[in-house]
Amino acid sequence: MRHEGKEWLTMFRTLLVEDNEGFRHMLQTMLAENFPTLEVLEAGSGHDAIVAVAALKPHLVFVDIKLPDENGLELTRKIKGLDATIAVVILTSYDLPEYRQAAFRNGASCFMCKESASPGDIVALIQGAMLNEHIH
């Protein structure tokens, strides 16, 4: 479903699931600078992420693989089980083929490595998601 008009941009919600507070804050700041109307939600654990997804219905979720209480790959499966329309992006330091394969098997739309993903890559991904384009 494509939304017309700029009012759609003010309704778009992104959830950052990251236990590293410093990285989460840096990402949140970068998103606020590039998307002033974007609603950015934060969760530091898998449990908090599930609560946020169920209550706040984000459109796009960035998930780290290593979380204090849960594996981000399993969390991806749970998020997609709650709402299959949510785009889930794995954003991790663990750029291994087996993690990439598991991410896509569990329903991730995209897999990005923290060390090689530029701010421009993340901005382009969010712009595509906001325009309801396929994320990859």
NORTAPE-V739462 format. One record per residue. N is the residue number from 1. RES is the residue in one letter. PSI is psi in radians with two decimals (999 if undefined). Layout:
# NORTAPE-V739462
n:N res:RES psi:PSI
n:N res:RES psi:PSI
This chain:
# NORTAPE-V739462
n:1 res:M psi:2.16
n:2 res:R psi:2.35
n:3 res:H psi:2.43
n:4 res:E psi:2.62
n:5 res:G psi:2.79
n:6 res:K psi:-0.27
n:7 res:E psi:-0.45
n:8 res:W psi:-0.65
n:9 res:L psi:-0.53
n:10 res:T psi:-0.23
n:11 res:M psi:-0.12
n:12 res:F psi:2.22
n:13 res:R psi:2.35
n:14 res:T psi:2.37
n:15 res:L psi:2.24
n:16 res:L psi:2.01
n:17 res:V psi:1.76
n:18 res:E psi:2.23
n:19 res:D psi:-0.31
n:20 res:N psi:1.82
n:21 res:E psi:-0.68
n:22 res:G psi:-0.81
n:23 res:F psi:-0.72
n:24 res:R psi:-0.75
n:25 res:H psi:-0.74
n:26 res:M psi:-0.77
n:27 res:L psi:-0.75
n:28 res:Q psi:-0.74
n:29 res:T psi:-0.78
n:30 res:M psi:-0.71
n:31 res:L psi:-0.73
n:32 res:A psi:-0.66
n:33 res:E psi:-0.65
n:34 res:N psi:-0.44
n:35 res:F psi:1.37
n:36 res:P psi:-0.45
n:37 res:T psi:-0.06
n:38 res:L psi:2.31
n:39 res:E psi:2.02
n:40 res:V psi:2.10
n:41 res:L psi:2.70
n:42 res:E psi:2.54
n:43 res:A psi:2.39
n:44 res:G psi:0.03
n:45 res:S psi:2.90
n:46 res:G psi:-0.74
n:47 res:H psi:-0.84
n:48 res:D psi:-0.59
n:49 res:A psi:-0.78
n:50 res:I psi:-0.74
n:51 res:V psi:-0.79
n:52 res:A psi:-0.74
n:53 res:V psi:-0.81
n:54 res:A psi:-0.69
n:55 res:A psi:-0.63
n:56 res:L psi:-0.19
n:57 res:K psi:1.10
n:58 res:P psi:2.75
n:59 res:H psi:-0.53
n:60 res:L psi:2.34
n:61 res:V psi:2.20
n:62 res:F psi:2.23
n:63 res:V psi:2.26
n:64 res:D psi:2.62
n:65 res:I psi:-0.80
n:66 res:K psi:1.91
n:67 res:L psi:2.75
n:68 res:P psi:-0.52
n:69 res:D psi:-0.05
n:70 res:E psi:2.69
n:71 res:N psi:2.26
n:72 res:G psi:-0.45
n:73 res:L psi:-0.75
n:74 res:E psi:-0.68
n:75 res:L psi:-0.68
n:76 res:T psi:-0.79
n:77 res:R psi:-0.73
n:78 res:K psi:-0.74
n:79 res:I psi:-0.82
n:80 res:K psi:-0.52
n:81 res:G psi:-0.57
n:82 res:L psi:-0.70
n:83 res:D psi:1.83
n:84 res:A psi:-0.27
n:85 res:T psi:-0.20
n:86 res:I psi:2.26
n:87 res:A psi:2.22
n:88 res:V psi:2.23
n:89 res:V psi:2.14
n:90 res:I psi:2.15
n:91 res:L psi:1.82
n:92 res:T psi:2.89
n:93 res:S psi:-0.18
n:94 res:Y psi:1.48
n:95 res:D psi:1.29
n:96 res:L psi:2.50
n:97 res:P psi:-0.68
n:98 res:E psi:-0.55
n:99 res:Y psi:-0.71
n:100 res:R psi:-0.85
n:101 res:Q psi:-0.78
n:102 res:A psi:-0.64
n:103 res:A psi:-0.84
n:104 res:F psi:-0.63
n:105 res:R psi:-0.59
n:106 res:N psi:0.04
n:107 res:G psi:0.11
n:108 res:A psi:2.52
n:109 res:S psi:-0.43
n:110 res:C psi:2.67
n:111 res:F psi:2.12
n:112 res:M psi:2.45
n:113 res:C psi:2.26
n:114 res:K psi:-0.68
n:115 res:E psi:-0.49
n:116 res:S psi:-0.22
n:117 res:A psi:2.11
n:118 res:S psi:2.81
n:119 res:P psi:-0.64
n:120 res:G psi:-0.66
n:121 res:D psi:-0.77
n:122 res:I psi:-0.72
n:123 res:V psi:-0.80
n:124 res:A psi:-0.70
n:125 res:L psi:-0.78
n:126 res:I psi:-0.70
n:127 res:Q psi:-0.76
n:128 res:G psi:-0.74
n:129 res:A psi:-0.67
n:130 res:M psi:-0.51
n:131 res:L psi:0.12
n:132 res:N psi:0.63
n:133 res:E psi:2.77
n:134 res:H psi:2.28
n:135 res:I psi:2.37
n:136 res:H psi:999
